[in-house]
Amino acid sequence: MISEQVKLRNDIIEGNQLISEILGRRNDENMYTMKYHSSWDFLMLAVDLIETSCDARVAIYPNNCFIEYELTMEKNKSILVHKDNKTKILMVWKAVVEFLKVKLNFYESNQNI
């Protein structure tokens, strides 16, 4: 149980750092205290950025979060995260982090072409 808590805390720190960098926030704060994982006010800044700057659609439902996006002229792709045993905000946070990782990996891999 403790190792799951440590893993979740590390995932939160890593995810919050990614969100913070995408939003252009300063990285001198403790990433666990940034609250993207626990405050809708913080998290919705990232959701809004994804919808406006990344031309993606974020749909939040009671038991899942769906992000539909297009990286190239190919067909649309999507990320679907189920609530499982997580809180609703952690579910949405996880979908945001997964989307940002996909987007970042896409841009990094295409810079080497």
LUMNU-141760 format. One line per 5 residues: number of its first residue (from 1); their letters; for each residue x, y, z of N, C-alpha, C, O. Coordinates in pm, 1 decimal, decimal comma, always signed. Layout:
BEGIN
NUM) A) X Y Z X Y Z X Y Z X Y Z; ...
! end
This chain:
BEGIN
1) MISEQ) +81,7 -120,2 +0,0 +0,0 +0,0 +0,0 +86,2 +126,8 +0,0 +56,7 +223,3 -70,5; +191,7 +124,6 +79,4 +277,8 +242,9 +85,5 +344,9 +266,5 -48,8 +356,1 +381,1 -92,5; +390,0 +160,3 -115,5 +455,9 +179,1 -244,5 +359,4 +236,7 -349,1 +401,5 +313,0 -436,1; +230,4 +201,0 -341,4 +131,7 +259,9 -432,6 +115,8 +408,8 -405,0 +101,2 +488,6 -497,6; +118,7 +445,7 -277,9 +107,7 +587,0 -241,2 +229,8 +665,5 -288,6 +217,4 +778,3 -336,2
6) VKLRN) +348,1 +604,8 -275,1 +471,0 +669,9 -320,2 +467,9 +685,4 -472,0 +504,9 +790,8 -523,9; +424,2 +581,7 -544,1 +414,6 +588,6 -689,5 +316,6 +697,2 -731,9 +345,9 +774,8 -822,9; +199,6 +703,5 -666,5 +101,2 +806,1 -699,6 +159,2 +944,7 -674,3 +142,0 +1034,6 -756,5; +226,7 +963,0 -563,2 +286,7 +1093,7 -532,6 +391,0 +1130,4 -638,8 +395,7 +1244,9 -683,9; +474,1 +1034,0 -678,6 +574,0 +1061,0 -782,0 +508,3 +1092,0 -915,7 +553,2 +1180,8 -988,3
11) DIIEG) +401,6 +1018,8 -948,6 +326,8 +1046,2 -1072,6 +267,3 +1186,6 -1068,6 +268,5 +1257,8 -1169,1; +215,9 +1226,0 -953,8 +156,4 +1359,6 -939,0 +262,7 +1466,9 -957,2 +240,0 +1565,9 -1026,7; +377,6 +1448,0 -895,7 +485,3 +1546,3 -909,7 +527,3 +1558,8 -1056,0 +541,2 +1669,6 -1107,8; +547,6 +1444,4 -1122,4 +588,2 +1444,9 -1263,6 +480,4 +1508,2 -1351,8 +511,3 +1590,2 -1438,2; +355,4 +1470,8 -1330,4 +245,4 +1526,1 -1409,7 +226,4 +1674,2 -1387,2 +204,9 +1749,5 -1482,1
16) NQLIS) +234,1 +1717,1 -1261,3 +219,5 +1859,6 -1231,3 +331,6 +1941,3 -1292,5 +310,1 +2054,3 -1336,4; +452,5 +1883,9 -1295,7 +564,4 +1953,9 -1358,0 +539,7 +1970,4 -1508,0 +566,4 +2077,0 -1563,6; +489,6 +1866,8 -1573,3 +459,3 +1874,1 -1716,0 +352,2 +1980,5 -1743,1 +368,1 +2063,8 -1832,4; +244,5 +1977,2 -1666,2 +137,7 +2076,9 -1683,1 +193,1 +2216,7 -1660,2 +164,2 +2308,7 -1736,7; +272,5 +2232,5 -1555,1 +329,6 +2362,5 -1522,5 +416,4 +2415,7 -1636,6 +409,9 +2534,0 -1670,0
21) EILGR) +497,1 +2328,3 -1695,9 +583,0 +2370,3 -1807,7 +499,7 +2410,6 -1928,8 +529,6 +2510,6 -1994,1; +396,1 +2333,9 -1959,0 +309,8 +2365,6 -2073,6 +239,0 +2499,2 -2052,9 +220,0 +2575,2 -2148,0; +200,4 +2527,4 -1930,3 +131,9 +2652,7 -1900,2 +228,2 +2769,8 -1883,8 +185,3 +2884,0 -1867,2; +360,0 +2741,3 -1888,5 +459,3 +2847,4 -1874,7 +476,1 +2896,7 -1732,9 +515,6 +3011,1 -1710,9; +446,6 +2812,1 -1637,1 +462,0 +2849,5 -1495,5 +605,9 +2830,5 -1451,7 +682,7 +2758,0 -1514,9
26) RNDEN) +640,8 +2895,8 -1343,9 +775,2 +2881,2 -1286,8 +790,4 +2743,5 -1222,9 +695,4 +2691,0 -1164,8; +906,7 +2686,6 -1233,3 +931,4 +2553,2 -1179,6 +1004,3 +2554,9 -1046,0 +1058,5 +2452,3 -1004,8; +1006,9 +2668,4 -977,7 +1077,5 +2672,1 -850,0 +988,5 +2631,2 -733,0 +1035,1 +2624,5 -619,2; +862,8 +2604,3 -759,5 +772,4 +2559,3 -654,0 +771,5 +2407,4 -646,7 +806,3 +2339,4 -743,2; +731,6 +2355,3 -532,4 +714,0 +2211,7 -515,7 +598,2 +2169,1 -604,9 +487,0 +2220,2 -591,6
31) MYTMK) +624,2 +2075,4 -696,0 +521,7 +2036,3 -792,8 +403,2 +1966,2 -727,5 +295,1 +1960,6 -786,1; +421,9 +1912,8 -607,3 +308,6 +1850,4 -538,7 +213,0 +1957,9 -487,8 +92,8 +1933,8 -476,0; +265,6 +2075,6 -457,7 +179,9 +2182,9 -405,9 +115,0 +2264,6 -516,8 +35,8 +2354,2 -487,5; +145,9 +2236,6 -642,8 +86,2 +2312,9 -752,6 -63,8 +2287,8 -764,9 -135,9 +2371,8 -818,9; -110,8 +2175,9 -716,8 -254,0 +2146,0 -703,8 -329,6 +2118,5 -833,5 -452,7 +2121,4 -833,9
36) YHSSW) -259,1 +2092,0 -943,5 -330,8 +2055,5 -1066,1 -410,0 +1926,7 -1045,5 -511,6 +1904,5 -1111,3; -363,8 +1843,8 -955,7 -426,6 +1714,8 -927,8 -540,1 +1723,7 -827,1 -613,1 +1626,4 -808,0; -556,5 +1838,6 -762,2 -656,9 +1847,0 -655,8 -742,9 +1973,1 -658,5 -833,0 +1987,5 -575,9; -717,4 +2063,1 -750,5 -795,2 +2186,6 -759,2 -849,7 +2204,1 -900,9 -773,7 +2210,3 -997,5; -981,3 +2211,9 -911,5 -1041,0 +2233,4 -1043,6 -995,6 +2366,0 -1102,2 -979,6 +2376,7 -1223,8
41) DFLML) -974,2 +2468,2 -1018,4 -928,5 +2598,1 -1067,9 -794,1 +2584,7 -1139,3 -774,8 +2643,3 -1245,8; -701,9 +2508,6 -1082,4 -571,5 +2486,6 -1144,7 -585,5 +2399,5 -1269,0 -534,4 +2433,8 -1375,6; -654,9 +2286,8 -1254,9 -663,3 +2189,0 -1363,5 -735,2 +2244,4 -1486,2 -696,2 +2214,6 -1599,1; -838,2 +2323,7 -1465,9 -914,4 +2374,8 -1580,2 -833,0 +2472,7 -1664,7 -865,9 +2494,7 -1781,2; -727,4 +2531,8 -1608,3 -636,5 +2612,6 -1690,1 -572,4 +2526,3 -1797,9 -559,3 +2568,3 -1912,9
46) AVDLI) -532,6 +2405,1 -1759,5 -471,7 +2312,2 -1855,8 -575,2 +2260,9 -1955,3 -546,2 +2249,8 -2074,4; -695,2 +2229,7 -1907,9 -801,7 +2182,7 -1997,5 -833,7 +2290,7 -2101,1 -849,3 +2260,9 -2219,6; -843,1 +2414,1 -2056,7 -872,3 +2525,2 -2148,1 -761,1 +2541,2 -2252,0 -789,1 +2564,0 -2369,7; -635,9 +2529,5 -2209,3 -523,8 +2539,3 -2302,4 -529,0 +2427,9 -2406,2 -505,3 +2452,2 -2524,5; -559,7 +2307,0 -2363,2 -569,4 +2193,9 -2455,9 -677,0 +2219,4 -2560,3 -656,0 +2193,4 -2678,8
51) ETSCD) -792,1 +2270,3 -2517,1 -902,5 +2292,8 -2611,0 -875,8 +2408,8 -2705,7 -915,9 +2403,4 -2822,0; -808,7 +2513,9 -2658,4 -789,1 +2631,6 -2742,8 -660,5 +2626,1 -2824,2 -661,5 +2658,6 -2943,0; -550,6 +2585,9 -2762,9 -421,1 +2588,4 -2831,5 -387,6 +2459,7 -2904,0 -312,8 +2461,5 -3001,7; -441,2 +2348,6 -2858,2 -407,2 +2218,6 -2918,6 -517,6 +2166,6 -3008,6 -507,3 +2056,8 -3063,1; -622,7 +2244,5 -3024,2 -734,6 +2206,4 -3109,4 -784,6 +2065,9 -3077,5 -799,7 +1981,7 -3166,0
56) ARVAI) -809,5 +2043,4 -2950,6 -859,4 +1914,3 -2903,7 -992,7 +1935,2 -2833,7 -1027,6 +2046,4 -2794,3; -1065,2 +1826,9 -2819,3 -1194,8 +1832,5 -2751,1 -1183,7 +1749,1 -2624,3 -1148,4 +1631,2 -2629,1; -1214,0 +1811,2 -2511,2 -1210,4 +1742,1 -2382,2 -1353,9 +1724,4 -2334,7 -1428,9 +1821,1 -2321,7; -1390,7 +1600,4 -2309,3 -1525,3 +1570,7 -2259,0 -1511,1 +1501,0 -2124,0 -1445,1 +1397,7 -2112,3; -1573,9 +1559,0 -2023,3 -1566,8 +1505,5 -1887,4 -1703,0 +1450,0 -1850,8 -1803,2 +1521,4 -1849,8
61) YPNNC) -1704,3 +1321,6 -1820,9 -1826,8 +1252,4 -1782,3 -1811,7 +1202,3 -1638,9 -1701,3 +1207,4 -1584,7; -1917,8 +1154,6 -1576,4 -1907,2 +1107,8 -1437,5 -1804,1 +996,6 -1416,3 -1739,3 +992,8 -1311,7; -1787,9 +906,7 -1512,7 -1698,0 +792,9 -1491,8 -1583,3 +782,1 -1591,0 -1507,9 +684,9 -1587,7; -1568,8 +881,5 -1680,1 -1453,2 +880,2 -1770,0 -1427,9 +1019,6 -1826,6 -1513,9 +1107,6 -1824,5; -1307,5 +1035,0 -1876,7 -1266,9 +1159,8 -1942,2 -1212,5 +1121,9 -2079,2 -1131,4 +1030,2 -2091,7
66) FIEYE) -1257,3 +1192,3 -2180,3 -1226,3 +1161,6 -2319,8 -1163,3 +1284,9 -2383,3 -1221,0 +1393,6 -2379,4; -1044,4 +1267,8 -2441,9 -979,7 +1377,9 -2514,3 -959,1 +1332,3 -2657,5 -888,2 +1234,9 -2682,8; -1020,9 +1402,7 -2751,2 -1008,0 +1371,7 -2893,6 -919,3 +1478,9 -2956,7 -936,3 +1598,1 -2931,3; -824,3 +1434,5 -3039,6 -728,0 +1527,5 -3098,0 -679,0 +1474,9 -3232,0 -703,9 +1360,3 -3269,5; -608,3 +1563,0 -3303,2 -549,5 +1527,2 -3432,0 -405,8 +1576,8 -3431,0 -381,7 +1695,8 -3410,5
71) LTMEK) -309,7 +1487,2 -3452,9 -168,8 +1526,5 -3455,6 -121,8 +1560,5 -3596,0 -38,4 +1649,1 -3614,6; -174,8 +1491,0 -3693,0 -139,9 +1515,6 -3832,6 -270,9 +1515,2 -3910,6 -378,8 +1525,8 -3852,3; -261,0 +1503,0 -4039,4 -382,3 +1499,5 -4120,1 -448,7 +1362,2 -4116,6 -547,4 +1338,3 -4186,3; -394,0 +1272,2 -4035,2 -453,6 +1139,6 -4020,1 -586,4 +1150,8 -3946,6 -629,9 +1259,4 -3908,1; -648,7 +1036,6 -3928,7 -775,7 +1036,2 -3856,2 -755,5 +1080,4 -3711,6 -644,5 +1075,6 -3658,6
76) NKSIL) -862,3 +1122,6 -3650,5 -856,0 +1167,4 -3511,6 -812,8 +1054,2 -3419,8 -841,7 +937,1 -3444,7; -744,2 +1090,9 -3314,9 -701,7 +997,2 -3212,8 -768,0 +1039,5 -3082,1 -821,6 +1149,8 -3071,5; -763,9 +951,7 -2983,6 -827,5 +988,2 -2857,3 -759,6 +920,7 -2739,3 -691,2 +819,2 -2752,8; -780,9 +979,9 -2625,5 -738,2 +926,0 -2496,8 -863,7 +909,9 -2413,5 -945,2 +1001,7 -2404,1; -878,9 +794,4 -2353,6 -994,3 +768,0 -2267,7 -943,0 +717,4 -2134,0 -872,6 +616,5 -2128,4
81) VHKDN) -977,6 +786,2 -2027,4 -938,2 +745,2 -1893,0 -1065,1 +719,3 -1813,2 -1154,1 +804,1 -1805,8; -1071,7 +601,1 -1754,0 -1186,5 +564,2 -1670,4 -1160,7 +604,4 -1525,6 -1045,7 +612,8 -1482,5; -1265,8 +628,6 -1452,6 -1253,9 +672,7 -1314,4 -1193,0 +566,0 -1225,3 -1111,5 +598,1 -1138,8; -1230,2 +439,5 -1244,0 -1182,4 +330,7 -1158,7 -1200,3 +370,3 -1011,9 -1310,7 +404,2 -969,5; -1092,8 +366,0 -935,7 -1101,8 +401,7 -794,0 -1051,0 +542,3 -766,6 -1035,6 +582,0 -651,1
86) KTKIL) -1025,3 +616,3 -871,4 -974,8 +751,9 -856,3 -1090,2 +849,6 -833,9 -1206,1 +819,2 -862,3; -1055,9 +965,9 -783,0 -1154,5 +1073,3 -775,9 -1175,0 +1127,6 -916,8 -1094,2 +1101,2 -1005,9; -1279,5 +1201,0 -937,0 -1307,9 +1256,4 -1069,5 -1196,4 +1351,6 -1114,0 -1156,6 +1351,0 -1230,5; -1147,4 +1431,7 -1022,5 -1042,3 +1527,1 -1060,4 -913,5 +1453,5 -1096,6 -844,2 +1495,2 -1189,4; -879,4 +1345,6 -1026,5 -760,6 +1268,2 -1062,6 -777,9 +1200,6 -1197,6 -681,5 +1185,5 -1272,7
91) MVWKA) -899,1 +1160,5 -1228,4 -927,6 +1099,7 -1358,6 -900,5 +1201,3 -1470,2 -834,2 +1168,9 -1568,7; -951,3 +1322,7 -1455,0 -931,4 +1426,2 -1556,3 -784,1 +1466,0 -1562,1 -728,9 +1483,7 -1670,7; -720,7 +1480,2 -1446,3 -578,3 +1513,3 -1439,3 -496,1 +1410,2 -1516,9 -407,0 +1446,4 -1593,7; -526,5 +1282,0 -1496,6 -452,5 +1175,3 -1565,0 -471,3 +1185,3 -1717,0 -375,3 +1167,3 -1791,9; -592,3 +1213,4 -1762,6 -617,0 +1228,0 -1906,5 -537,7 +1346,5 -1962,5 -480,0 +1337,0 -2070,8
96) VVEFL) -534,7 +1457,1 -1889,3 -459,3 +1575,2 -1932,8 -310,9 +1541,5 -1943,8 -246,3 +1574,9 -2043,1; -257,2 +1475,3 -1841,5 -114,6 +1440,0 -1842,0 -84,1 +1344,0 -1956,1 +16,1 +1361,5 -2025,4; -167,4 +1243,8 -1977,0 -145,2 +1149,0 -2087,9 -147,6 +1221,3 -2221,8 -64,0 +1194,4 -2308,0; -242,4 +1312,6 -2240,2 -249,9 +1389,3 -2365,1 -123,2 +1472,1 -2385,3 -66,4 +1472,5 -2494,5; -78,7 +1542,1 -2281,2 +39,8 +1626,3 -2293,5 +164,7 +1543,2 -2324,2 +251,7 +1588,3 -2398,7
101) KVKLN) +174,4 +1423,0 -2268,2 +287,3 +1335,1 -2298,0 +285,5 +1292,1 -2444,8 +389,5 +1291,3 -2510,7; +168,6 +1256,7 -2495,3 +155,8 +1218,5 -2636,7 +195,8 +1335,6 -2725,8 +272,8 +1318,7 -2820,4; +144,8 +1451,4 -2696,1 +174,1 +1571,3 -2775,9 +323,2 +1603,3 -2772,6 +382,9 +1632,9 -2876,2; +383,0 +1597,6 -2654,7 +525,0 +1626,6 -2639,8 +610,2 +1524,1 -2715,0 +705,2 +1561,3 -2783,8; +577,0 +1396,3 -2702,3 +650,3 +1291,6 -2774,1 +639,2 +1308,4 -2924,1 +736,3 +1286,2 -2996,3
106) FYESN) +521,4 +1347,6 -2972,4 +502,1 +1369,5 -3115,3 +592,6 +1481,7 -3165,6 +660,4 +1466,2 -3267,1; +593,6 +1594,3 -3094,7 +675,4 +1706,5 -3138,5 +824,2 +1676,0 -3128,4 +901,0 +1715,2 -3216,4; +866,1 +1607,3 -3023,5 +1007,3 +1572,2 -3008,2 +1051,6 +1475,9 -3118,6 +1161,0 +1491,0 -3172,9; +969,2 +1378,3 -3152,2 +1007,5 +1281,4 -3256,0 +1007,8 +1344,9 -3394,6 +1082,0 +1299,4 -3481,7; +928,3 +1447,1 -3417,6 +923,9 +1511,8 -3548,9 +1029,0 +1621,2 -3564,2 +1049,4 +1669,9 -3675,4
111) QNI) +1094,8 +1660,7 -3458,9 +1202,0 +1757,5 -3469,6 +1327,8 +1693,7 -3527,5 +1412,6 +1762,4 -3584,3; +1339,3 +1562,3 -3512,8 +1457,4 +1492,0 -3560,6 +1446,7 +1451,3 -3707,6 +1537,8 +1388,1 -3761,0; +1337,7 +1486,5 -3772,3 +1316,3 +1446,0 -3912,7 +1380,5 +1548,1 -4005,8 +1374,1 +1532,9 -4127,8
! end
